[in-house]
């Protein structure tokens, strides 16, 4: 109402309350409430109901959602809500084509990974009814988070001793959310606008938590350091020559940003899409490379992810490293 001047036919706050009371009365089968403060009543049903409100007996209207078994409610949200609270688990509706995408689906498909591959994929976990079995989860994330959490607890590196966290190329921001819920001042950097927006909408991340930037530019321009840093699925792109700097230079930038622990995984040579381009890039080679090109002297192998399942059975299964000085 503050934005467009009205809500349905309401132009005052007390009228909005009348609308809410009208729906509550419909649920109780009471008569519509009368106006307050001298105002005329705002009816949500009956012969005087506003054109904005459908009759209670009218069928709710829905549209099929693309790539899903769900439907989007076009008209009848309150009727369906009332029916549900009354215990109904089925309800007659009128289905109106065409099928539509939800705003969440549109964002997911705009994410560069999906836009490039043309597949219905979730790079990090997202729960929403319209996704379901028609969408493939790529990175489960929880397995790696539990490894990191256990490592930090075993080494006494949880808040308040360590308080800041940065996820480099954070995608939707799943790890930013999880570390934030653990008590860290959690931040991320991500270049993809759709991923940043997904983090805000799906995970409730604040705008200040994720910086939209290319990671090299961000790390060169940010003189600060973070107690805990993570960098997942990124360095192999630099090792293949696809970055603006070498992989060694990128590692040094990441090290500069790391105050205490760096958690890192990267593509490996056993993966189908890297066998030809990085044939030597296995866990042993990566560990030696980390020691030779950084100041990290303590490098731990925490385990491997469980993402190497169909349709990615020939990929992932990457080693998660913890690096300390």
C-alpha positions as CSV (number, residue, x, y, z in Angstrom):
1,X,0.0,0.0,0.0
2,X,2.9,2.3,0.7
3,X,4.3,1.6,-2.7
4,X,1.3,1.7,-5.0
5,X,-1.2,3.6,-2.9
6,X,-3.6,0.7,-2.2
7,X,-3.9,-2.9,-1.2
8,X,-6.9,-4.4,-3.0
9,X,-9.4,-1.5,-2.4
10,X,-7.8,-0.4,0.8
11,X,-6.2,3.0,1.1
12,X,-5.8,3.0,4.9
13,X,-4.2,0.6,7.4
14,X,-7.5,0.1,9.3
15,X,-9.1,-1.1,6.1
16,X,-6.3,-3.8,5.6
17,X,-7.3,-5.1,9.0
18,X,-10.9,-5.3,7.8
19,X,-9.8,-7.4,4.9
20,X,-8.0,-9.8,7.2
21,X,-11.0,-10.0,9.5
22,X,-13.2,-10.7,6.5
23,X,-11.1,-13.8,5.6
24,X,-11.1,-14.9,9.2
25,X,-14.9,-14.6,9.3
26,X,-15.2,-16.6,6.1
27,X,-13.2,-19.4,7.8
28,X,-15.5,-19.3,10.8
29,X,-18.6,-18.9,8.6
30,X,-19.4,-15.6,10.3
31,X,-20.9,-12.5,8.7
32,X,-18.3,-10.1,7.3
33,X,-17.1,-7.5,9.9
34,X,-18.4,-4.0,9.8
35,X,-16.2,-1.0,9.2
36,X,-14.2,0.6,12.0
37,X,-13.3,4.3,12.7
38,X,-16.4,5.4,10.8
39,X,-15.3,3.7,7.6
40,X,-17.5,1.5,5.4
41,X,-16.9,-2.3,5.6
42,X,-14.5,-3.9,3.1
43,X,-16.3,-7.1,2.0
44,X,-14.4,-10.1,0.7
45,X,-17.5,-12.0,-0.3
46,X,-21.1,-11.5,-1.0
47,X,-22.9,-9.1,-3.4
48,X,-20.9,-6.1,-2.3
49,X,-17.5,-7.8,-2.6
50,X,-14.8,-5.8,-4.5
51,X,-14.0,-6.9,-8.0
52,X,-10.6,-7.8,-6.6
53,X,-12.1,-10.7,-4.7
54,X,-13.6,-13.8,-6.3
55,X,-16.7,-15.4,-4.8
56,X,-16.1,-18.0,-2.2
57,X,-17.9,-20.6,-4.4
58,X,-15.7,-19.9,-7.4
59,X,-13.1,-22.5,-8.4
60,X,-9.6,-21.5,-7.5
61,X,-7.5,-21.0,-10.7
62,X,-4.1,-22.6,-11.1
63,X,-1.4,-22.9,-13.8
64,X,0.9,-25.9,-14.2
65,X,4.5,-25.2,-13.3
66,X,7.1,-26.2,-16.0
67,X,9.6,-28.9,-15.1
68,X,7.5,-29.8,-12.1
69,X,4.5,-31.7,-10.8
70,X,3.2,-28.6,-9.0
71,X,0.8,-25.9,-9.9
72,X,1.0,-22.1,-9.2
73,X,-2.1,-20.5,-7.7
74,X,-3.4,-17.7,-10.0
75,X,-6.5,-16.9,-7.9
76,X,-7.9,-18.4,-4.8
77,X,-5.0,-18.3,-2.3
78,X,-7.3,-17.6,0.7
79,X,-9.9,-20.2,-0.4
80,X,-7.2,-22.9,-0.6
81,X,-5.6,-21.8,2.7
82,X,-9.0,-21.9,4.4
83,X,-9.7,-25.4,3.0
84,X,-6.3,-26.6,4.1
85,X,-6.7,-25.4,7.6
86,X,-10.1,-27.1,7.7
87,X,-8.4,-30.3,7.0
88,X,-9.0,-30.7,3.3
89,X,-6.1,-32.3,1.4
90,X,-7.7,-32.3,-2.0
91,X,-9.6,-29.4,-3.6
92,X,-11.3,-28.8,-7.0
93,X,-9.5,-26.2,-9.1
94,X,-9.6,-24.9,-12.7
95,X,-6.3,-25.6,-14.5
96,X,-5.4,-22.8,-16.9
97,X,-2.5,-23.3,-19.4
98,X,0.1,-22.4,-20.4
99,X,2.7,-23.9,-18.0
100,X,4.9,-21.3,-16.3
101,X,8.2,-21.1,-14.6
102,X,8.4,-19.9,-11.0
103,X,10.7,-16.9,-10.1
104,X,13.0,-19.4,-8.3
105,X,13.2,-21.7,-11.4
106,X,14.0,-18.7,-13.6
107,X,16.8,-17.7,-11.3
108,X,18.2,-21.2,-11.2
109,X,18.1,-21.5,-15.0
110,X,19.8,-18.1,-15.3
111,X,22.8,-19.3,-13.2
112,X,25.7,-19.6,-15.6
113,X,26.2,-23.3,-14.9
114,X,22.7,-24.1,-16.0
115,X,22.5,-21.5,-18.7
116,X,25.7,-23.0,-20.3
117,X,24.7,-26.6,-19.9
118,X,21.0,-26.2,-20.6
119,X,20.2,-28.7,-17.9
120,X,17.8,-28.6,-14.8
121,X,20.5,-28.7,-12.2
122,X,21.1,-27.4,-8.7
123,X,24.7,-26.6,-8.0
124,X,24.1,-26.4,-4.2
125,X,21.1,-27.7,-2.2
126,X,17.9,-25.8,-2.6
127,X,14.6,-27.0,-1.2
128,X,11.3,-25.9,-2.8
129,X,8.2,-27.9,-3.8
130,X,8.5,-27.1,-7.6
131,X,12.0,-28.6,-7.9
132,X,11.6,-32.2,-6.7
133,X,12.8,-35.2,-8.8
134,X,12.9,-33.2,-12.1
135,X,16.1,-31.3,-10.9
136,X,19.5,-32.9,-10.3
137,X,21.6,-31.8,-7.3
138,X,25.2,-31.6,-8.3
139,X,27.1,-30.8,-5.0
140,X,25.6,-32.1,-1.8
141,X,27.8,-29.8,0.3
142,X,26.8,-31.2,3.7
143,X,29.5,-33.9,3.6
144,X,32.3,-31.4,3.1
145,X,30.8,-29.0,5.7
146,X,30.8,-31.8,8.3
147,X,34.5,-32.6,7.5
148,X,35.4,-28.9,8.0
149,X,33.3,-28.5,11.1
150,X,34.9,-31.6,12.7
151,X,38.4,-30.4,11.8
152,X,37.8,-26.9,13.3
153,X,36.3,-28.4,16.5
154,X,39.2,-30.8,16.9
155,X,41.7,-28.0,16.6
156,X,39.8,-25.5,18.7
157,X,39.3,-23.1,15.8
158,X,35.6,-22.3,16.3
159,X,34.2,-19.0,17.6
160,X,35.2,-17.1,19.6
161,X,38.8,-18.1,18.9
162,X,38.2,-17.9,15.1
163,X,35.4,-15.6,14.0
164,X,35.7,-14.7,10.3
165,X,35.0,-16.9,7.2
166,X,35.3,-16.3,3.5
167,X,34.1,-18.6,0.7
168,X,35.8,-17.8,-2.6
169,X,33.5,-18.4,-5.6
170,X,30.7,-19.2,-3.2
171,X,28.0,-20.0,-5.8
172,X,24.6,-19.7,-4.2
173,X,26.2,-19.2,-0.8
174,X,25.3,-22.5,1.0
175,X,28.6,-22.6,2.9
176,X,28.3,-18.9,3.8
177,X,24.9,-19.7,5.4
178,X,26.2,-22.8,7.3
179,X,29.2,-21.1,8.7
180,X,27.1,-18.1,9.7
181,X,24.7,-20.4,11.6
182,X,27.8,-21.9,13.3
183,X,28.7,-18.5,14.7
184,X,31.1,-17.1,12.2
185,X,31.0,-13.7,10.6
186,X,30.6,-15.4,7.2
187,X,31.2,-13.8,3.8
188,X,31.5,-14.9,0.2
189,X,32.5,-13.6,-3.2
190,X,30.8,-14.7,-6.4
191,X,30.7,-13.3,-9.9
192,X,27.4,-14.7,-11.1
193,X,24.5,-12.3,-10.4
194,X,21.9,-15.1,-10.4
195,X,23.8,-17.0,-7.8
196,X,24.1,-14.0,-5.5
197,X,20.4,-13.3,-5.8
198,X,19.6,-17.0,-5.1
199,X,21.6,-16.7,-1.8
200,X,19.5,-13.8,-0.7
201,X,16.2,-15.4,-1.6
202,X,16.8,-19.0,-0.7
203,X,19.3,-18.9,2.1
204,X,18.3,-15.5,3.5
205,X,21.8,-14.0,3.1
206,X,22.2,-10.3,3.7
207,X,23.4,-8.1,0.9
208,X,26.6,-7.4,2.8
209,X,27.5,-11.1,3.1
210,X,28.2,-11.8,-0.5
211,X,30.2,-9.5,-2.8
212,X,29.5,-9.8,-6.4
213,X,33.0,-9.7,-8.1
214,X,35.4,-11.6,-10.1
215,X,37.6,-13.4,-7.6
216,X,41.0,-12.2,-8.7
217,X,39.9,-8.6,-8.7
218,X,38.3,-9.1,-5.3
219,X,41.4,-10.7,-3.7
220,X,43.8,-8.1,-5.2
221,X,41.6,-5.3,-3.9
222,X,40.9,-6.7,-0.4
223,X,43.9,-6.3,1.9
224,X,42.1,-8.1,4.7
225,X,42.4,-11.6,5.9
226,X,39.9,-14.1,7.3
227,X,40.4,-16.7,10.0
228,X,38.9,-19.5,7.8
229,X,38.8,-19.5,4.0
230,X,37.4,-22.0,1.6
231,X,37.9,-22.3,-2.1
232,X,36.0,-25.1,-3.9
233,X,36.1,-26.2,-7.6
234,X,38.1,-23.3,-8.8
235,X,41.8,-23.8,-9.0
236,X,41.7,-26.4,-11.8
237,X,40.3,-23.7,-14.1
238,X,43.4,-21.6,-13.4
239,X,45.6,-24.7,-13.8
240,X,44.1,-25.2,-17.3
241,X,45.0,-21.6,-18.2
242,X,41.4,-20.3,-18.1
243,X,42.1,-17.6,-15.5
244,X,43.5,-14.1,-15.8
245,X,46.5,-15.2,-13.8
246,X,48.4,-18.5,-13.2
247,X,47.2,-21.1,-10.7
248,X,50.3,-20.3,-8.6
249,X,49.5,-16.6,-8.5
250,X,45.9,-17.4,-7.6
251,X,47.1,-19.7,-4.8
252,X,49.3,-16.9,-3.3
253,X,46.3,-14.5,-3.4
254,X,44.2,-17.1,-1.5
255,X,47.0,-17.7,1.0
256,X,47.3,-13.9,1.6
257,X,43.6,-13.9,2.5
258,X,43.9,-16.8,4.9
259,X,44.8,-16.1,8.5
260,X,44.5,-19.6,10.0
261,X,43.0,-22.4,7.8
262,X,42.3,-22.8,4.1
263,X,39.9,-25.5,3.0
264,X,40.3,-26.4,-0.6
265,X,39.2,-28.9,-3.2
266,X,39.8,-28.8,-6.9
267,X,39.2,-30.9,-10.0
268,X,41.3,-34.0,-10.3
269,X,42.7,-36.2,-13.0
270,X,40.4,-39.2,-12.3
271,X,37.4,-37.2,-13.4
272,X,36.2,-37.7,-17.0
273,X,36.2,-34.1,-17.9
274,X,39.8,-33.5,-16.7
275,X,41.6,-36.7,-17.7
276,X,43.0,-35.2,-20.8
277,X,43.6,-31.6,-19.7
278,X,45.1,-32.3,-16.3
279,X,46.4,-35.9,-16.4
280,X,48.8,-35.5,-13.4
281,X,46.4,-33.5,-11.2
282,X,45.7,-36.2,-8.6
283,X,45.5,-35.8,-4.8
284,X,49.3,-36.5,-4.4
285,X,50.2,-34.0,-7.0
286,X,47.9,-31.4,-5.6
287,X,49.3,-31.8,-2.1
288,X,52.9,-31.4,-3.4
289,X,51.8,-28.4,-5.5
290,X,50.3,-26.7,-2.5
291,X,53.5,-27.2,-0.4
292,X,55.8,-26.0,-3.3
293,X,53.8,-22.9,-4.1
294,X,52.6,-21.6,-0.7
295,X,53.7,-21.1,2.8
296,X,51.3,-23.8,4.1
297,X,53.4,-26.4,5.9
298,X,50.6,-28.5,7.4
299,X,48.3,-30.1,4.9
300,X,45.6,-32.5,5.9
301,X,43.4,-34.7,3.7
302,X,40.0,-34.7,5.3
303,X,38.2,-37.1,2.9
304,X,36.4,-37.0,-0.4
305,X,33.0,-35.7,-1.4
306,X,30.1,-38.0,-2.3
307,X,29.0,-36.2,-5.4
308,X,30.3,-38.9,-7.8
309,X,26.9,-40.4,-8.4
310,X,24.8,-40.5,-11.6
311,X,24.6,-38.5,-13.7
312,X,28.1,-37.5,-12.5
313,X,29.4,-40.9,-11.5
314,X,32.6,-40.3,-13.5
315,X,33.3,-36.9,-11.9
316,X,33.8,-35.4,-8.5
317,X,35.0,-37.6,-5.6
318,X,37.5,-34.8,-4.9
319,X,39.8,-34.7,-1.9
320,X,39.1,-32.0,0.6
321,X,42.4,-30.4,2.0
322,X,42.9,-28.4,5.1
323,X,46.0,-26.2,4.9
324,X,47.7,-24.4,7.8
325,X,51.1,-22.8,8.4
